[in-house]
Amino acid sequence: MAASGERRIGDVVLKVENISLAFGGVRALNDVSFDIRAHEIRAIIGPNGAGKSSMLNVINGFYHPQQGRITFKDIARENFGPYDAASRGIARTFQNIALFKGMSTLDNIMTGRLLKMKVPFFWQLLRYGPAMREEVEHRRFVEGIIEFLEIQAIRKVPVGRLPYGLQKRVELGRALAMEPDLLLLDEPMAGMNVEEKEDMCRFILDINDEFGTTIALIEHDMSVVMDLSDRVVVLDYGRKIADGTPEEVRSNREVIDAYLGVRH
C-alpha cells in the first residue's frame, strides 16, 4: 500500500463553502466548508447521522442546499443536478448498491458510457453503421475496466446472482466507465469481509495512482481511512469538527469524543 505522502497532489478542484442543508426542522448540514485537491484521496468521516451522505448528495447535485456554494473546476454551481454533475466529470457509487440486477456485469458497466455516446438515437435504435462502430469502441473501453477490476469471469453473469462484494466492484466499474475527474465513493467497503476490503483498497489506490482520479470517500473503517487518505474531514451532527491529515484528525480531542460518545 502506497504511502499517501507519495501522491502528487494538485490544486483545489472542488470547494465546499458554508453549506447548510435542512429537511423541515432537521438540519443535516450546518455551515460546512472544505476543499478537495486534484489527485488526492479525501475522506469524509463521522458517526452515524453526521451528514456524510447528505454532503455527497449536495456535491453531485441530488440535494440543493439552502445556503452556501459548491465550486467545481473553478465554476460555481447553481441549479446543478446529477446529470450536470455527471456530464462535467463527477461520478458516484452508493451506500446501497444501485445496479440493474437482471443485466450482466458487462451491460451494467456499459451504462456508465451513456454520456459518452454521441451517435443520434435513430442510429442507436437500428444498431447499424455509426452506432455499431461507436458501440464497439465503448465495449472495448469497458472490457479494459473489467480486466482492471479482475472480473473477467463474471462479465456475462447477471449482477443479481453475484455476491455482495462483487456487486460493489461492478458498481465501481460503472462509475469508472464515466471517466470521472472526481469519484465519490459512499461506503465502498460496507458489508465486506477482510479479503474483499483489501481488494477494494488496492483498486482505490490504483485508480488514484494510475488514472489520476481524484477520490472523495465515506468510510466507517478507521484503519482503512487512515491508510488510504491524504486528508480527512470529520462531520458530527451536521457540522465540521476537524479537517486535516489522518494523523492530525486521529489525535483531535473533539473527534475522539464524538466517536466515543463522550460529548453526547
N, C-alpha and C positions, 0 to 999 in steps of 0.2 A: 504494500500500500504506500503510494507516494505521499511524502510529507506536503502539507498544504502550502508551506512556505516556498516550495519549489515552483509553484504555479505562476504563470505570467499574468498578473492582474492588471487590467487596463483602467480606463476612465469610467466614470459613472454612466451606466446605460439606462438605469431606471431609478427615478427619485419619487419617494412617497413623502408628501408634505402635509402634515396636520390633518390626517384623515380621521373623520368621525363618521360612524355609521350606527344608526339606531333602527330598531323594528318596534314601532309603537313606543312603549315606555322602556324597552330593553335596549341598553347601549352596548353594542357588540364591539365597537372600536371607539377610542376616546383620544383624539389629538395625537395620532401615531405618525411619527416621521422616521425614515431611514432611507438608505440607498443601497443599490446593488451595482457592483462594478463588473465590467466585461471580463469574462473568463473565470470568475470566481464561483465557488460553491457557497451559497449564503443560506444558512439555516434559520428557520423561524420556529421557535420552541415556546413551550409554556404548558401549564396544567390544562386539563380538560375544561372547555368553556372559556379559554383565554382569548379567543378571537382569531386564531391562526387561519382556519379555513375561510373565515369571512374576509381576511386580508387577501388571500389568494383570489377569492371571488371578486374583490374590488380590482385587483391588478389585471385580471383577464376580462373585466368588463361585465361580469354577470351581475354584480351589485353596483349601484351608483351611490356613492357616499353623499351625505347631506353637507359635509364640509371637507375642504382640502382639495388637493390636486395630485394627479399622477402624471409624471413626465417620463416618456419612453423614447429613447434615442433623440433627446433634445426637443421633442414635440409634446407640448402639454395637451392632455386629452380632455375632451368634453363630449358628452353623449356617446361614449365609447362602449360598444357592445362586444360580445365574444367573437363574432365574425370579424370585426375590425381588428381585435387583438390577434386573432389567428392570421389574418392577411398581412399584418405588419410584423409577424415573427415571434409571437408568443404562443407556445403550445403547453398543454396541461394534461396530467393524469389526475385521477380522482381517488378520494379516500375509499369510496365504494366503487368497485370495478364497473365501468360503463362500456361494455363491449356488445357486439351483436352475436349473441350466443349460438345462433343457428348457422352462422357463417364461419368459414375456415379461418385459420390463422392468417394465411396469405391475403384473403379478401378483407379481413378486418384491418390489417396494416395498410392495404391499398386505399382504404377510405381516408387515410391521412394525406393522400396525394390529390384529393379533390380540388383543393385551391390551386394546385399547380397545373390543372388541366385547362388548356386554352382552346381546344377544338370545339366549335359550336355543338350544341346539344343534338342537332339533327344528325351530324356525322357519328356522334357517340351512340345514338339510338340504332343506327344502321350497323355500327361496328365495322366500318369499311373505310378504306383509303386513309386519310389523315388520322382518323380516330384510332385505327388499328396500329399505326406507326407510333402514335403518342402512347397508347396503352402498353406497347412493348417496351418503350423507354421507361415508363413508370414501373412496370413489373421488374425490369432489370434493377432499378434502384431499390425496390422493396426486397428483392432477393438478396441484395447486399446487406440490408438491415437484418434479415433473417439469419444470414451467415454470421454477422457481427454478434447477435444475441444468442447464437448457438441453439437455434430452434428449428433447424432444417427438418428434423424427424417429425415435427408436428405441423408442417406448413399447410397440409391439406386436411387437418383434423378440425372439426367444428369446435370452437373455443369453449362451448358449454360442456364438453366432455373432458376438458383439461383440468388438472389440479390447480388449486388457487395460486400457487407460486408461479406457474407457467402463464396463467391468465394475466398476472401482474406484468410479466415480461412482454406478453403480446401487447398490452396497453402501452407500455413504454415504447415498443416498436412503432405503434401507430403515431405516437407523439413525435418520434424521431423522423417519421416519414414526411412530416411537415417542414423539415429542415429549419427548426426554430433557432432564433438568436437567443431567446430566453426560454428555458424549460422549467415549468412549475410542477413539482412533484409533491402530491398530497399524501403523506404517509406511505411511501413506496414499499416499505418493508413490513407494514402491519400484517399480522397473522402468519408470518413466515417462520420457518424453523431456522436454526443456526446456519445450515449449509446454504439455504436459499438467500438468507441475508448476506452472506459472504459473496455469493454470486452477484446479487444486486449492487452491493458496494463496489465490486470490481467494474461492473458495467457503468455505473455512475461516474467513477473516476476516469474510465476510458472515454466516455462521451465528452467529459470536460477537457481531457487532455488531447485526444486525437481529433475530435470535431471542433474543439474550441468553443463549445456551447456553454453559455452562462446558465447556472442552475440555482434555483431557489427551492428549498425543500422543507417540508414539515416532517418531523420525525420525533417519536417519543423515546426511542432507544438512545440514551445519552452517550453510550460508548460509540455508537455509530456517528452521532453528531460531532463528537469531539475528534474522531478520526478523519471524518470527511471534510469538515467545514473550514473555510478560510475565516469567516466571521459569523457571528451568531447574534440575532436579535431576539429578545425574550419579551413575551407578552404575558400579562396577568390581568384578568378581568377587563380586557379590552384596552389596557394602557401599556405602553412600553416601560419596562422596568430596568432593562440593561441592553447594551449593544457593544460588541467588541470581539476580540479574538476568543477562541474556546477557552484559553487559559484565564483570561480576564473574567469571562462570564462564570466559569466554574467556581471562582473564588469570591464572586459577588454575594454579599450577605443577603440582599433582598431576593436574589434568585434562590438561594438556599432556603430561605424562609418560605417562599412561595411553593417550592416543591415539597418541602417537609410539612407544610401546612401550619407553620408557627404563627403567621400573621392572621390566619383565618380560624 
